[in-house]
Amino acid sequence: MSILEAGQFDAGTAYAAINTLRLDDLHPHILRTRDGGKTWQEIVRGLPEGGIVNVVREDPSGVGSCSAAPSRRSTSVSTTAIAGSRSA
């Protein structure tokens, strides 16, 4: 795990950026919980394939929006549209 970030608007919300580079998995992995960690959902829809994510932050300007920083890009990617899960 790269980082675990607490939600700013709800005590039960947290985000986790999972770095799987050492496992030869070059897909982005961001998990979100809304129930204090009992269950987690992968939220990566809208993020480009082929890059790992080291950082995820909830946007302080609004609920439901966050930013992720893929390791191969120099700028953050808005992940407002990642509300859904990636099917495995």
N, CA, C and O atoms as CSV, one atom per row, in Angstrom:
chain,resi,resn,atom,element,x,y,z
A,1,MET,N,N,0.846,-1.163,0.000
A,1,MET,CA,C,0.000,0.000,0.000
A,1,MET,C,C,0.899,1.236,0.000
A,1,MET,O,O,1.870,1.321,0.752
A,2,SER,N,N,0.555,2.174,-0.849
A,2,SER,CA,C,1.323,3.415,-0.918
A,2,SER,C,C,0.855,4.419,0.119
A,2,SER,O,O,1.666,5.023,0.821
A,3,ILE,N,N,-0.480,4.598,0.215
A,3,ILE,CA,C,-1.005,5.602,1.136
A,3,ILE,C,C,-2.432,5.247,1.520
A,3,ILE,O,O,-3.185,4.689,0.722
A,4,LEU,N,N,-2.788,5.575,2.738
A,4,LEU,CA,C,-4.154,5.467,3.231
A,4,LEU,C,C,-4.581,6.867,3.628
A,4,LEU,O,O,-3.975,7.479,4.508
A,5,GLU,N,N,-5.630,7.380,2.978
A,5,GLU,CA,C,-6.064,8.761,3.163
A,5,GLU,C,C,-7.464,8.790,3.761
A,5,GLU,O,O,-8.389,8.211,3.191
A,6,ALA,N,N,-7.633,9.451,4.896
A,6,ALA,CA,C,-8.947,9.589,5.519
A,6,ALA,C,C,-9.795,10.576,4.723
A,6,ALA,O,O,-9.285,11.570,4.206
A,7,GLY,N,N,-11.088,10.295,4.629
A,7,GLY,CA,C,-12.008,11.212,3.977
A,7,GLY,C,C,-12.169,12.489,4.794
A,7,GLY,O,O,-12.067,12.459,6.021
A,8,GLN,N,N,-12.417,13.590,4.131
A,8,GLN,CA,C,-12.533,14.886,4.798
A,8,GLN,C,C,-13.960,15.232,5.201
A,8,GLN,O,O,-14.172,16.154,5.988
A,9,PHE,N,N,-14.949,14.497,4.666
A,9,PHE,CA,C,-16.341,14.866,4.869
A,9,PHE,C,C,-17.137,13.829,5.647
A,9,PHE,O,O,-18.219,14.136,6.149
A,10,ASP,N,N,-16.626,12.612,5.757
A,10,ASP,CA,C,-17.346,11.522,6.407
A,10,ASP,C,C,-16.334,10.678,7.172
A,10,ASP,O,O,-15.345,10.214,6.603
A,11,ALA,N,N,-16.583,10.482,8.452
A,11,ALA,CA,C,-15.637,9.748,9.300
A,11,ALA,C,C,-15.440,8.306,8.857
A,11,ALA,O,O,-14.404,7.717,9.164
A,12,GLY,N,N,-16.387,7.721,8.153
A,12,GLY,CA,C,-16.270,6.332,7.714
A,12,GLY,C,C,-15.611,6.146,6.371
A,12,GLY,O,O,-15.426,5.011,5.932
A,13,THR,N,N,-15.244,7.241,5.696
A,13,THR,CA,C,-14.677,7.164,4.353
A,13,THR,C,C,-13.157,7.251,4.398
A,13,THR,O,O,-12.588,8.065,5.126
A,14,ALA,N,N,-12.512,6.401,3.612
A,14,ALA,CA,C,-11.057,6.445,3.462
A,14,ALA,C,C,-10.712,5.922,2.077
A,14,ALA,O,O,-11.494,5.200,1.458
A,15,TYR,N,N,-9.538,6.293,1.603
A,15,TYR,CA,C,-9.045,5.885,0.287
A,15,TYR,C,C,-7.672,5.243,0.456
A,15,TYR,O,O,-6.886,5.658,1.307
A,16,ALA,N,N,-7.390,4.233,-0.355
A,16,ALA,CA,C,-6.081,3.581,-0.319
A,16,ALA,C,C,-5.537,3.501,-1.738
A,16,ALA,O,O,-6.223,3.039,-2.649
A,17,ALA,N,N,-4.306,3.950,-1.918
A,17,ALA,CA,C,-3.600,3.780,-3.194
A,17,ALA,C,C,-2.693,2.567,-3.022
A,17,ALA,O,O,-1.878,2.508,-2.101
A,18,ILE,N,N,-2.847,1.609,-3.919
A,18,ILE,CA,C,-2.097,0.359,-3.832
A,18,ILE,C,C,-1.076,0.313,-4.967
A,18,ILE,O,O,-1.448,0.356,-6.140
A,19,ASN,N,N,0.192,0.226,-4.624
A,19,ASN,CA,C,1.267,0.141,-5.612
A,19,ASN,C,C,1.616,-1.330,-5.808
A,19,ASN,O,O,2.122,-1.981,-4.894
A,20,THR,N,N,1.344,-1.849,-7.001
A,20,THR,CA,C,1.587,-3.270,-7.285
A,20,THR,C,C,2.718,-3.459,-8.301
A,20,THR,O,O,2.789,-4.492,-8.967
A,21,LEU,N,N,3.584,-2.479,-8.419
A,21,LEU,CA,C,4.690,-2.549,-9.370
A,21,LEU,C,C,5.564,-3.781,-9.127
A,21,LEU,O,O,5.942,-4.459,-10.082
A,22,ARG,N,N,5.886,-4.076,-7.889
A,22,ARG,CA,C,6.752,-5.221,-7.587
A,22,ARG,C,C,6.088,-6.559,-7.850
A,22,ARG,O,O,6.750,-7.596,-7.823
A,23,LEU,N,N,4.791,-6.548,-8.105
A,23,LEU,CA,C,4.062,-7.770,-8.458
A,23,LEU,C,C,3.857,-7.874,-9.968
A,23,LEU,O,O,3.120,-8.739,-10.442
A,24,ASP,N,N,4.512,-6.989,-10.722
A,24,ASP,CA,C,4.368,-6.902,-12.177
A,24,ASP,C,C,2.928,-6.610,-12.607
A,24,ASP,O,O,2.495,-7.043,-13.675
A,25,ASP,N,N,2.207,-5.890,-11.789
A,25,ASP,CA,C,0.833,-5.476,-12.079
A,25,ASP,C,C,0.878,-3.974,-12.323
A,25,ASP,O,O,1.009,-3.191,-11.383
A,26,LEU,N,N,0.768,-3.576,-13.581
A,26,LEU,CA,C,0.875,-2.164,-13.938
A,26,LEU,C,C,-0.480,-1.498,-14.120
A,26,LEU,O,O,-0.610,-0.562,-14.910
A,27,HIS,N,N,-1.477,-1.965,-13.408
A,27,HIS,CA,C,-2.806,-1.362,-13.453
A,27,HIS,C,C,-2.977,-0.446,-12.243
A,27,HIS,O,O,-2.414,-0.709,-11.181
A,28,PRO,N,N,-3.750,0.625,-12.399
A,28,PRO,CA,C,-3.999,1.489,-11.239
A,28,PRO,C,C,-4.924,0.786,-10.248
A,28,PRO,O,O,-5.876,0.115,-10.647
A,29,HIS,N,N,-4.640,0.942,-8.965
A,29,HIS,CA,C,-5.484,0.366,-7.915
A,29,HIS,C,C,-5.739,1.413,-6.847
A,29,HIS,O,O,-4.826,1.831,-6.137
A,30,ILE,N,N,-7.000,1.831,-6.744
A,30,ILE,CA,C,-7.441,2.734,-5.682
A,30,ILE,C,C,-8.652,2.085,-5.042
A,30,ILE,O,O,-9.586,1.682,-5.735
A,31,LEU,N,N,-8.641,1.984,-3.735
A,31,LEU,CA,C,-9.759,1.415,-3.000
A,31,LEU,C,C,-10.409,2.494,-2.152
A,31,LEU,O,O,-9.750,3.423,-1.683
A,32,ARG,N,N,-11.733,2.351,-1.961
A,32,ARG,CA,C,-12.480,3.292,-1.117
A,32,ARG,C,C,-13.356,2.501,-0.161
A,32,ARG,O,O,-13.961,1.499,-0.543
A,33,THR,N,N,-13.419,2.954,1.073
A,33,THR,CA,C,-14.371,2.420,2.031
A,33,THR,C,C,-15.284,3.547,2.475
A,33,THR,O,O,-14.862,4.697,2.590
A,34,ARG,N,N,-16.515,3.212,2.720
A,34,ARG,CA,C,-17.471,4.190,3.253
A,34,ARG,C,C,-18.041,3.724,4.590
A,34,ARG,O,O,-18.914,4.371,5.169
A,35,ASP,N,N,-17.530,2.584,5.072
A,35,ASP,CA,C,-18.049,2.016,6.321
A,35,ASP,C,C,-16.938,1.739,7.331
A,35,ASP,O,O,-16.998,0.759,8.075
A,36,GLY,N,N,-15.939,2.594,7.353
A,36,GLY,CA,C,-14.872,2.480,8.329
A,36,GLY,C,C,-13.926,1.313,8.102
A,36,GLY,O,O,-13.242,0.887,9.033
A,37,GLY,N,N,-13.875,0.792,6.891
A,37,GLY,CA,C,-12.937,-0.271,6.566
A,37,GLY,C,C,-13.518,-1.673,6.562
A,37,GLY,O,O,-12.793,-2.636,6.310
A,38,LYS,N,N,-14.802,-1.810,6.832
A,38,LYS,CA,C,-15.421,-3.145,6.804
A,38,LYS,C,C,-15.426,-3.717,5.395
A,38,LYS,O,O,-15.143,-4.899,5.196
A,39,THR,N,N,-15.745,-2.885,4.429
A,39,THR,CA,C,-15.731,-3.309,3.024
A,39,THR,C,C,-14.993,-2.254,2.206
A,39,THR,O,O,-14.978,-1.075,2.560
A,40,TRP,N,N,-14.377,-2.697,1.100
A,40,TRP,CA,C,-13.628,-1.818,0.208
A,40,TRP,C,C,-14.077,-2.063,-1.217
A,40,TRP,O,O,-14.390,-3.193,-1.592
A,41,GLN,N,N,-14.109,-0.995,-2.019
A,41,GLN,CA,C,-14.474,-1.067,-3.432
A,41,GLN,C,C,-13.346,-0.446,-4.247
A,41,GLN,O,O,-12.851,0.630,-3.913
A,42,GLU,N,N,-12.939,-1.133,-5.329
A,42,GLU,CA,C,-11.931,-0.567,-6.215
A,42,GLU,C,C,-12.592,0.483,-7.096
A,42,GLU,O,O,-13.621,0.222,-7.719
A,43,ILE,N,N,-11.999,1.668,-7.145
A,43,ILE,CA,C,-12.563,2.787,-7.912
A,43,ILE,C,C,-11.505,3.317,-8.873
A,43,ILE,O,O,-10.735,4.212,-8.524
A,44,VAL,N,N,-11.471,2.774,-10.056
A,44,VAL,CA,C,-10.446,3.184,-11.017
A,44,VAL,C,C,-11.008,3.558,-12.383
A,44,VAL,O,O,-10.244,3.865,-13.298
A,45,ARG,N,N,-12.320,3.537,-12.534
A,45,ARG,CA,C,-12.908,3.905,-13.827
A,45,ARG,C,C,-12.495,5.325,-14.183
A,45,ARG,O,O,-12.630,6.240,-13.370
A,46,GLY,N,N,-11.996,5.504,-15.387
A,46,GLY,CA,C,-11.559,6.818,-15.846
A,46,GLY,C,C,-10.065,7.036,-15.726
A,46,GLY,O,O,-9.541,8.020,-16.249
A,47,LEU,N,N,-9.372,6.136,-15.046
A,47,LEU,CA,C,-7.917,6.252,-14.948
A,47,LEU,C,C,-7.264,5.476,-16.077
A,47,LEU,O,O,-7.770,4.426,-16.473
A,48,PRO,N,N,-6.156,5.967,-16.602
A,48,PRO,CA,C,-5.493,5.270,-17.708
A,48,PRO,C,C,-4.857,3.954,-17.250
A,48,PRO,O,O,-4.294,3.876,-16.157
A,49,GLU,N,N,-4.950,2.933,-18.087
A,49,GLU,CA,C,-4.278,1.662,-17.817
A,49,GLU,C,C,-2.778,1.843,-18.035
A,49,GLU,O,O,-2.347,2.789,-18.696
A,50,GLY,N,N,-2.008,0.950,-17.487
A,50,GLY,CA,C,-0.572,0.970,-17.725
A,50,GLY,C,C,0.218,1.835,-16.768
A,50,GLY,O,O,1.385,2.132,-17.028
A,51,GLY,N,N,-0.385,2.244,-15.675
A,51,GLY,CA,C,0.342,3.048,-14.707
A,51,GLY,C,C,-0.127,2.761,-13.301
A,51,GLY,O,O,-1.311,2.517,-13.069
A,52,ILE,N,N,0.790,2.790,-12.376
A,52,ILE,CA,C,0.431,2.574,-10.985
A,52,ILE,C,C,0.134,3.911,-10.321
A,52,ILE,O,O,0.575,4.958,-10.795
A,53,VAL,N,N,-0.605,3.875,-9.238
A,53,VAL,CA,C,-0.973,5.086,-8.509
A,53,VAL,C,C,-0.322,5.036,-7.138
A,53,VAL,O,O,-0.465,4.056,-6.408
A,54,ASN,N,N,0.391,6.094,-6.796
A,54,ASN,CA,C,1.052,6.175,-5.499
A,54,ASN,C,C,0.326,7.069,-4.509
A,54,ASN,O,O,0.519,6.940,-3.300
A,55,VAL,N,N,-0.512,7.979,-5.011
A,55,VAL,CA,C,-1.164,8.957,-4.141
A,55,VAL,C,C,-2.609,9.134,-4.561
A,55,VAL,O,O,-2.914,9.182,-5.752
A,56,VAL,N,N,-3.499,9.231,-3.586
A,56,VAL,CA,C,-4.892,9.589,-3.828
A,56,VAL,C,C,-5.303,10.558,-2.728
A,56,VAL,O,O,-5.011,10.337,-1.553
A,57,ARG,N,N,-5.974,11.621,-3.114
A,57,ARG,CA,C,-6.419,12.644,-2.165
A,57,ARG,C,C,-7.862,13.024,-2.476
A,57,ARG,O,O,-8.238,13.171,-3.639
A,58,GLU,N,N,-8.656,13.179,-1.437
A,58,GLU,CA,C,-10.019,13.663,-1.610
A,58,GLU,C,C,-9.968,15.168,-1.827
A,58,GLU,O,O,-9.241,15.876,-1.129
A,59,ASP,N,N,-10.729,15.650,-2.781
A,59,ASP,CA,C,-10.750,17.076,-3.105
A,59,ASP,C,C,-11.436,17.842,-1.976
A,59,ASP,O,O,-12.581,17.536,-1.641
A,60,PRO,N,N,-10.772,18.821,-1.388
A,60,PRO,CA,C,-11.383,19.566,-0.284
A,60,PRO,C,C,-12.555,20.447,-0.711
A,60,PRO,O,O,-13.273,20.966,0.144
A,61,SER,N,N,-12.762,20.625,-2.012
A,61,SER,CA,C,-13.839,21.504,-2.473
A,61,SER,C,C,-15.171,20.786,-2.630
A,61,SER,O,O,-16.187,21.443,-2.854
A,62,GLY,N,N,-15.203,19.467,-2.520
A,62,GLY,CA,C,-16.482,18.800,-2.673
A,62,GLY,C,C,-16.444,17.309,-2.425
A,62,GLY,O,O,-15.442,16.648,-2.697
A,63,VAL,N,N,-17.536,16.786,-1.909
A,63,VAL,CA,C,-17.679,15.364,-1.643
A,63,VAL,C,C,-17.762,14.591,-2.957
A,63,VAL,O,O,-18.416,15.045,-3.896
A,64,GLY,N,N,-17.117,13.447,-3.039
A,64,GLY,CA,C,-17.217,12.596,-4.204
A,64,GLY,C,C,-16.180,12.861,-5.269
A,64,GLY,O,O,-16.205,12.223,-6.322
A,65,SER,N,N,-15.281,13.771,-5.030
A,65,SER,CA,C,-14.244,14.077,-5.994
A,65,SER,C,C,-12.887,13.866,-5.349
A,65,SER,O,O,-12.663,14.245,-4.199
A,66,CYS,N,N,-11.982,13.253,-6.108
A,66,CYS,CA,C,-10.629,13.080,-5.584
A,66,CYS,C,C,-9.642,13.135,-6.739
A,66,CYS,O,O,-10.025,13.086,-7.908
A,67,SER,N,N,-8.377,13.237,-6.394
A,67,SER,CA,C,-7.316,13.278,-7.396
A,67,SER,C,C,-6.343,12.149,-7.124
A,67,SER,O,O,-6.074,11.799,-5.974
A,68,ALA,N,N,-5.818,11.584,-8.204
A,68,ALA,CA,C,-4.818,10.531,-8.098
A,68,ALA,C,C,-3.615,10.934,-8.932
A,68,ALA,O,O,-3.753,11.600,-9.958
A,69,ALA,N,N,-2.445,10.529,-8.488
A,69,ALA,CA,C,-1.215,10.847,-9.206
A,69,ALA,C,C,-0.558,9.553,-9.676
A,69,ALA,O,O,0.156,8.903,-8.912
A,70,PRO,N,N,-0.798,9.181,-10.934
A,70,PRO,CA,C,-0.114,8.006,-11.489
A,70,PRO,C,C,1.385,8.250,-11.554
A,70,PRO,O,O,1.820,9.380,-11.774
A,71,SER,N,N,2.175,7.204,-11.365
A,71,SER,CA,C,3.626,7.347,-11.288
A,71,SER,C,C,4.273,7.765,-12.595
A,71,SER,O,O,5.366,8.331,-12.574
A,72,ARG,N,N,3.646,7.510,-13.719
A,72,ARG,CA,C,4.256,7.848,-15.004
A,72,ARG,C,C,3.810,9.183,-15.553
A,72,ARG,O,O,4.190,9.542,-16.668
A,73,ARG,N,N,3.034,9.914,-14.823
A,73,ARG,CA,C,2.553,11.213,-15.290
A,73,ARG,C,C,2.981,12.282,-14.301
A,73,ARG,O,O,3.087,12.031,-13.100
A,74,SER,N,N,3.219,13.448,-14.807
A,74,SER,CA,C,3.678,14.520,-13.937
A,74,SER,C,C,2.528,15.330,-13.353
A,74,SER,O,O,2.739,16.108,-12.423
A,75,THR,N,N,1.318,15.164,-13.877
A,75,THR,CA,C,0.184,15.926,-13.378
A,75,THR,C,C,-0.855,14.987,-12.791
A,75,THR,O,O,-0.908,13.806,-13.137
A,76,SER,N,N,-1.661,15.510,-11.919
A,76,SER,CA,C,-2.715,14.718,-11.303
A,76,SER,C,C,-3.831,14.451,-12.299
A,76,SER,O,O,-4.046,15.218,-13.237
A,77,VAL,N,N,-4.521,13.371,-12.081
A,77,VAL,CA,C,-5.661,12.993,-12.904
A,77,VAL,C,C,-6.909,13.168,-12.059
A,77,VAL,O,O,-7.002,12.607,-10.967
A,78,SER,N,N,-7.861,13.933,-12.547
A,78,SER,CA,C,-9.104,14.090,-11.816
A,78,SER,C,C,-9.865,12.786,-11.857
A,78,SER,O,O,-10.060,12.209,-12.927
A,79,THR,N,N,-10.293,12.319,-10.709
A,79,THR,CA,C,-10.991,11.034,-10.648
A,79,THR,C,C,-12.433,11.193,-10.210
A,79,THR,O,O,-12.993,10.306,-9.567
A,80,THR,N,N,-13.034,12.319,-10.558
A,80,THR,CA,C,-14.430,12.523,-10.244
A,80,THR,C,C,-15.276,11.418,-10.840
A,80,THR,O,O,-16.279,11.021,-10.247
A,81,ALA,N,N,-14.893,10.917,-11.992
A,81,ALA,CA,C,-15.674,9.902,-12.693
A,81,ALA,C,C,-15.366,8.484,-12.254
A,81,ALA,O,O,-15.861,7.542,-12.872
A,82,ILE,N,N,-14.568,8.291,-11.211
A,82,ILE,CA,C,-14.214,6.931,-10.819
A,82,ILE,C,C,-15.143,6.346,-9.782
A,82,ILE,O,O,-14.765,5.427,-9.055
A,83,ALA,N,N,-16.340,6.859,-9.704
A,83,ALA,CA,C,-17.270,6.413,-8.686
A,83,ALA,C,C,-17.624,4.932,-8.805
A,83,ALA,O,O,-18.006,4.310,-7.814
A,84,GLY,N,N,-17.504,4.366,-9.990
A,84,GLY,CA,C,-17.821,2.954,-10.176
A,84,GLY,C,C,-16.603,2.073,-9.976
A,84,GLY,O,O,-15.478,2.558,-9.852
A,85,SER,N,N,-16.843,0.795,-9.946
A,85,SER,CA,C,-15.724,-0.139,-9.766
A,85,SER,C,C,-15.308,-0.719,-11.105
A,85,SER,O,O,-16.096,-0.759,-12.050
A,86,ARG,N,N,-14.073,-1.165,-11.177
A,86,ARG,CA,C,-13.596,-1.846,-12.373
A,86,ARG,C,C,-13.951,-3.317,-12.213
A,86,ARG,O,O,-13.638,-3.930,-11.192
A,87,SER,N,N,-14.592,-3.870,-13.206
A,87,SER,CA,C,-14.931,-5.289,-13.115
A,87,SER,C,C,-13.678,-6.128,-13.324
A,87,SER,O,O,-12.844,-5.829,-14.179
A,88,ALA,N,N,-13.568,-7.166,-12.537
A,88,ALA,CA,C,-12.375,-8.018,-12.596
A,88,ALA,C,C,-12.605,-9.192,-13.512
A,88,ALA,O,O,-11.712,-10.022,-13.688
